[in-house]
Every structure is written in C-alpha cells, then in structure tokens.
Amino acid sequence: MAQSLGNQKIKVELIDNFLIVWNPTEGSSLYKTAYYGKPIGIAKPKIPEFDEPLILDLMEGFYLAETGKIEITENQTPVSLEVLRKKALQLYEEFEDKYAVYRDLRTNGLIVMPGIKFGCDFAVYKYGPGMEHAPYMVSVKPQGSTISATEIVKAGRLATTVRKRFIIAVPDKKEEKTKYLIFKWFKA
C-alpha cells in the first residue's frame, strides 16, 4: 500500500505535456511510495531505487500537485493547478470524469496505471506492478452515457482473457462520489 511522502514537496518540471522529476532520489521516493511515474529508460524497474529521472503523466502530476506532494515549475516559474488542468483538458478526452475516478481510486490506496493496453482507461492494482498482475481493468463512463451489450461482452471477453475483473466507473462530480459496476463472468 501507499507510504507517506512526508511534508517535503518534490520539485517537478513541466516540459510540454510531461512532468519530469530530475532528482533521481526524489523520483525513486515517488515511485516507491505508490508507483508514481516511470523512470526514463527503464521499462519495468526491478527495484524501487534508480539513478534516472522520473517522468509523470499529467493525471498523476495533477493528483500529486492537488494533494501537495509536488511543486511544479515551467521555465523556473511556478505552475498553478488551473494551468495544469487546462493542459490536461486538452490532452485527455473527458479529463474531469477520468480524473474524478483516478482520484477516488488513489485516495482509497489503490495503484492506478494507464489501461490502454487492455482497452480501458485504467489498470488498477492493490499492491503494484511487479508485485501482482493488475486484478482490475476500469473504464470510465460519464453519468448519463450509454454502453451497448456488445461493448460489455467485448470488455468481458478481454477481461477474462487477461484474467482481470472488468469495472465500469461512473463519477458523480457534484456529490464527489463514484459508482463502480463490477462484472463477474461465469461459464454456464
């Protein structure tokens, strides 16, 4: 589970759409706390300490900035959450909904990674990559949206193939709650 980073804010530089932790000690600290980011040039780190800068995506960075764990600058000028939000809105489709789910999962102590290789929004771990295979694949659906039976069957087949539970997350931003629909597949 997630460890505390303490009160120290880690310094991060915004470069285009990426956030870089140049100090390897600080990057390693973020990574081993709850698997934030990826060390540059190391596809699957075997140990939590490394001598490379750490790259964060905007969603991770937004969460870490919002929770006061990192301090972001661009050209040595502080970057506000609003500036970061505007960048994220341009980069991610339905950023607000996806971020609401990301925040909810992270706040509840889960490890959240991009789920693109599973055809979903997030791959979610209890303990982290390398410790287990992600037991959950989560797709975010805005309130009021629809999903066809065919989409559910496709997602279910994929989830079964990769041995994951398929979850649809529906955030309610007004009430700051997320509802989760968990599908269980069985053979008749």
TAZI-V310818 format. One record per pair of residues at least 24 apart in sequence whose C-alpha atoms are under 6 Angstrom apart, sorted by the first residue. I is the first residue (numbers start at 0). J is the second residue. Records with the same first field share a line. If there is no record, write none. Layout:
# TAZI-V310818
I: J / J
This chain:
# TAZI-V310818
0: 126
1: 32 / 33
2: 32
8: 68 / 69 / 70
9: 69 / 70
10: 69 / 70
11: 70 / 71
12: 71 / 72 / 73
13: 72 / 73
17: 56
18: 54 / 55
19: 53 / 54
20: 52 / 53
21: 52
23: 50 / 51 / 52
26: 53
134: 163
135: 163 / 164
136: 165
137: 166 / 167
138: 167
139: 167 / 168
140: 169
141: 169
142: 169
